[in-house]
Amino acid sequence: MIRQLCYLSTVSEPLDALALAHLAESARRYNAAMQLTGMLAHGGGYFFQVLEGPRDNVCAAFGRICRDRRHHDIRLLQDDTVAGRDFAGMCLALAELDVSRLAAPERMFDARAIPALVASLNHDLPVAARVRGASIAA
Ligand SMILES: Cc1cc2nc3c(=O)[nH]c(=O)nc-3n(C[C@H](O)[C@H](O)[C@H](O)COP(=O)(O)O)c2cc1C
């Protein structure tokens, strides 16, 4: 079984495209070695990440992510055991976060909004990104 978690966090310092690419590059190497897949959406001063894989590996990665000072106010939105991956084959897909989806405070914390958000982000990824986990400029 696969553990899948998602969180929303606040960006500590604005990240430019290069800084984001560096972050994603090192995260992908780690994720690939730990059989982790997922996506990272960034925009409007927020990160939204889905991380999925073997239970202990997800736990270890999330622990490190939580200690990372590049973001704070990490809000765990969902932590479930799921039958299959939503981001199979993608070590860490990058997407642009449309903050209008998060604008209302009640949606920001409403776990019921997550599947639709994840589905829409995944759907937005071009086929190449789905296959290779390539970064995209959405
Ligand atoms: C928003 C965000 C998402 C991250 N996602 C991942 C990830 O999916 N996998 C990962 O290994 N590291 C991720 N990182 C980076 C880790 O927090 C950490 O900096 C990196 O793994 C290197 O850790 P180390 O300096 O202890 O070696 C993320 C960091 C941030 C700020």
PDBQT file of the ligand as one rigid body, heavy atoms in Angstrom, charges set to zero:
ROOT
HETATM    1  C1  LIG A 201       8.449  23.019  -0.460  1.00  0.00    +0.000 C 
HETATM    2  C2  LIG A 201       9.547  22.014  -0.373  1.00  0.00    +0.000 A 
HETATM    3  C3  LIG A 201       9.357  20.735  -0.901  1.00  0.00    +0.000 A 
HETATM    4  C4  LIG A 201      10.358  19.777  -0.823  1.00  0.00    +0.000 A 
HETATM    5  N1  LIG A 201      10.150  18.533  -1.332  1.00  0.00    +0.000 NA
HETATM    6  C5  LIG A 201      11.079  17.602  -1.186  1.00  0.00    +0.000 A 
HETATM    7  C6  LIG A 201      10.875  16.272  -1.650  1.00  0.00    +0.000 A 
HETATM    8  O1  LIG A 201       9.849  15.942  -2.233  1.00  0.00    +0.000 OA
HETATM    9  N2  LIG A 201      11.865  15.368  -1.461  1.00  0.00    +0.000 N 
HETATM   10  C7  LIG A 201      13.030  15.704  -0.841  1.00  0.00    +0.000 A 
HETATM   11  O2  LIG A 201      13.876  14.858  -0.694  1.00  0.00    +0.000 OA
HETATM   12  N3  LIG A 201      13.260  16.947  -0.416  1.00  0.00    +0.000 NA
HETATM   13  C8  LIG A 201      12.327  17.901  -0.562  1.00  0.00    +0.000 A 
HETATM   14  N4  LIG A 201      12.583  19.167  -0.135  1.00  0.00    +0.000 N 
HETATM   15  C9  LIG A 201      13.930  19.506   0.348  1.00  0.00    +0.000 C 
HETATM   16  C10 LIG A 201      14.178  19.009   1.715  1.00  0.00    +0.000 C 
HETATM   17  O3  LIG A 201      13.466  19.832   2.623  1.00  0.00    +0.000 OA
HETATM   18  C11 LIG A 201      15.686  19.067   2.012  1.00  0.00    +0.000 C 
HETATM   19  O4  LIG A 201      16.132  20.368   1.905  1.00  0.00    +0.000 OA
HETATM   20  C12 LIG A 201      16.484  18.242   1.060  1.00  0.00    +0.000 C 
HETATM   21  O5  LIG A 201      15.945  16.955   1.013  1.00  0.00    +0.000 OA
HETATM   22  C13 LIG A 201      17.946  18.186   1.471  1.00  0.00    +0.000 C 
HETATM   23  O6  LIG A 201      18.031  17.787   2.791  1.00  0.00    +0.000 OA
HETATM   24  P1  LIG A 201      19.437  17.772   3.535  1.00  0.00    +0.000 P 
HETATM   25  O7  LIG A 201      19.958  19.167   3.437  1.00  0.00    +0.000 OA
HETATM   26  O8  LIG A 201      19.102  17.355   4.939  1.00  0.00    +0.000 OA
HETATM   27  O9  LIG A 201      20.272  16.782   2.799  1.00  0.00    +0.000 OA
HETATM   28  C14 LIG A 201      11.591  20.119  -0.207  1.00  0.00    +0.000 A 
HETATM   29  C15 LIG A 201      11.763  21.400   0.323  1.00  0.00    +0.000 A 
HETATM   30  C16 LIG A 201      10.770  22.345   0.238  1.00  0.00    +0.000 A 
HETATM   31  C17 LIG A 201      10.976  23.720   0.795  1.00  0.00    +0.000 C 
ENDROOT
TORSDOF 0
